[in-house]
Amino acid sequence: MADALVAYGFTPVGAELWSRFVDEVCLILDGAAAELRSPEAWAAFSSKRGALSVPKVRGRRKATVQTPLEDAITAELGHIARRLRAAVPAGHFLRQHEVAFATEHLVESATRTGRHSRKVDFFIYAQTDEIAPELAIEAKPLLTTGDIASRYLAEEGIGCFFAMDTAYTDQPLAGMLAYTIDALSGSRGAGIRSGVEAMTPTPLTSELVAIAGSVQGRLCSRHDRSALSLGPVAIIHLEMTFAPVEEPVAGA
């Protein structure tokens, strides 16, 4: 990813730092998702109050279906990520740069505070100095293909990084995270890429970048923010797949 960041205007040193930061953050988040999807952890999560939607009977098999809720997934991933972060060995990049993982983080604003503050789902930041890397990541659930346009690419999705009233970050790098809810664990990555490239205004660039843990690369789109008197923001697009919880209807 460092080469792409240099092309975006990062210094070589800054590009290496941010690239390594993103790599390590993604490895922790991917590890958290893998742990949450494990049968034991998923069963424990699904039994918690507030984890799942109201049951609905669907399909010819007459099964009750409950989908995991966005805020519940975020909360669980946050707990696991903080534990995984705490377990990294001495000398690890995340320890050297005092990287912390926060969820439902209040966005600093010149016009909002307290209960009126906006919240970003994940805020991951280094604490070594004032110009240390940080990454705001907004998550949106995708239950259908239509959710790509109505949620992921909507004002409360990717639009949070272009909001005239309190954009979720003023940094040159941010993240969007799709929680794809699919019984077959199918990816909606192709639809996300098509939707991003069709955005208005058109992204400055759209390309796959190499990030740790990703074999085929991850989509990174770069967007102009001159209307906000900010430099462009490069948004890394991440995806996690989770299955709905299905139970046969008694007597069906």
QUIFEN-V545764 format. One record per helix or strand of 2 or more residues. SS is the DSSP state (a for helix, b for strand). FROM is the first residue (numbers start at 1). LEN is the number of residues. Records with the same first field share a line. If there is no record, write none. Layout:
SS=FROM-LEN  FROM-LEN
//
This chain:
a=2-6  12-26  39-8  70-17  93-4  114-3  147-6  158-4  189-9  226-3
b=56-3  63-4  100-7  119-7  134-9  173-9  205-5  218-6  233-10  245-4
//
